[in-house]
């Protein structure tokens, strides 16, 4: 009997360890995404972007696509702040959107709107629609118009 009880206790502890391991290993990860441009604000495809975590020395790379856009996913949030610090140190323009509680996602509908707005403004030179007006128009099935920016 003692041997059976010992085996049962070991199995119970092993199954508890298996169940709790994923919870311990989970962490919130972020991503860095941007558009590579030159001094004339023309997009630059094929540029390699390297992100290095200064605390761990781990590097991640991405290559900008035909629109100059790059994305480096699955980063420790401290890496994002290190990149921001370097942008500030080198007097570079950047936009940073933090959406708390969204985990590894893209920020849900809010993040989608912000990303769409950014590319609409900076690549098309058009002011994006007011999202509340879009939602109302979709409910009523009316067209939504935008105007070109003056810059």
C-alpha positions in Angstrom: 0.0 0.0 0.0 2.7 2.6 0.8 4.2 2.1 -2.6 0.9 2.7 -4.4 0.2 5.8 -2.3 3.7 7.1 -3.1 3.1 6.6 -6.8 -0.2 8.3 -6.6 1.3 11.3 -4.9 4.1 11.5 -7.5 1.6 11.3 -10.3 -0.6 14.0 -8.7 2.5 16.3 -8.3 3.6 15.6 -11.9 0.2 16.5 -13.3 0.0 19.6 -11.2 3.4 20.7 -12.5 2.2 20.1 -16.1 -1.0 22.1 -15.6 0.8 25.0 -13.8 3.8 25.2 -16.1 2.1 27.1 -19.0 0.7 29.6 -16.5 4.1 30.3 -15.1 5.7 30.5 -18.6 3.1 33.0 -20.0 4.2 36.6 -20.5 2.9 39.6 -22.3 4.8 40.1 -25.6 4.8 43.1 -27.9 5.8 43.9 -31.4 7.6 46.7 -33.2 6.3 47.8 -36.6 7.2 50.8 -38.7 7.9 52.2 -42.1 11.4 52.8 -43.4 11.7 56.1 -45.4 14.6 58.2 -46.6 15.0 62.0 -46.1 12.4 62.7 -48.8 9.9 60.4 -47.0 10.1 57.9 -49.9 9.6 54.3 -48.7 12.6 52.0 -48.7 11.8 48.3 -49.4 14.3 45.6 -48.6 15.9 47.3 -45.6 17.0 44.9 -42.8 15.9 46.1 -39.3 17.7 44.5 -36.3 16.2 44.8 -32.8 18.5 43.9 -29.9 17.4 43.5 -26.3 20.2 45.3 -24.5 19.5 43.3 -21.3 19.7 39.9 -22.8 21.7 40.5 -26.1 19.0 38.6 -28.0 18.6 40.0 -31.6 15.6 39.8 -33.9 15.5 40.9 -37.5 12.9 41.8 -40.1 13.1 43.1 -43.7 10.9 46.0 -44.9 8.4 44.9 -47.6 7.6 46.7 -50.9 5.8 49.4 -49.0 8.8 49.9 -46.6 6.9 48.3 -43.7 8.6 46.0 -41.3 7.3 44.1 -38.3 9.2 42.4 -35.5 6.8 40.3 -33.4 7.1 38.4 -30.1 9.3 40.9 -28.3 9.8 41.4 -24.6 8.1 44.8 -23.9 11.4 46.2 -22.6 12.8 45.8 -26.2 10.0 48.2 -27.4 11.0 50.8 -24.9 14.7 50.4 -25.7 13.9 51.1 -29.4 11.9 54.1 -28.4 14.8 55.4 -26.3 17.1 55.0 -29.4 14.6 56.9 -31.6 14.6 59.7 -29.1 18.4 59.7 -28.7 18.8 60.0 -32.5 16.0 62.6 -32.9 13.9 60.2 -35.1 10.1 60.6 -35.7 8.0 57.7 -34.4 4.6 56.8 -33.2 4.0 54.5 -30.3 0.6 53.1 -29.3 0.3 51.0 -26.2 -3.0 49.2 -25.6 -2.9 47.6 -22.2 -4.4 44.2 -21.7 -4.3 43.2 -25.3 -1.5 40.7 -24.8 0.2 39.6 -28.0 -2.7 41.0 -30.2 -2.8 43.9 -32.5 -4.9 46.1 -30.2 -8.3 44.8 -31.4 -10.6 47.1 -33.3 -8.9 50.2 -31.7 -5.4 49.1 -32.8 -6.8 48.3 -36.3 -8.3 51.8 -36.6 -5.1 53.5 -35.4 -2.9 51.5 -37.8 -5.3 52.2 -40.7 -5.3 55.9 -39.7 -1.5 56.1 -39.6 -1.0 54.5 -43.1 -3.9 56.6 -44.6 -2.3 59.8 -43.4 1.3 59.0 -44.1 1.0 57.0 -47.4 -2.1 58.4 -49.0 -2.0 61.9 -47.6 -5.7 61.8 -46.8 -7.3 62.2 -43.4 -8.9 59.0 -42.3 -12.6 58.9 -41.5 -14.0 59.5 -38.1 -14.8 55.9 -36.9 -18.0 56.9 -35.1 -19.3 58.4 -38.4 -18.3 55.2 -40.3 -20.1 53.0 -37.8 -23.2 55.2 -37.9 -23.1 55.3 -41.7 -22.7 51.5 -41.9 -25.8 51.1 -39.7 -27.7 53.4 -42.1 -25.9 52.1 -45.2 -24.8 55.7 -46.2 -21.5 56.5 -47.9 -18.6 58.1 -45.9 -16.4 60.7 -47.5 -13.0 62.0 -46.6 -11.0 65.0 -47.6 -7.3 65.3 -48.7 -5.0 67.0 -46.2 -3.6 70.5 -47.1 0.0 69.4 -46.6 
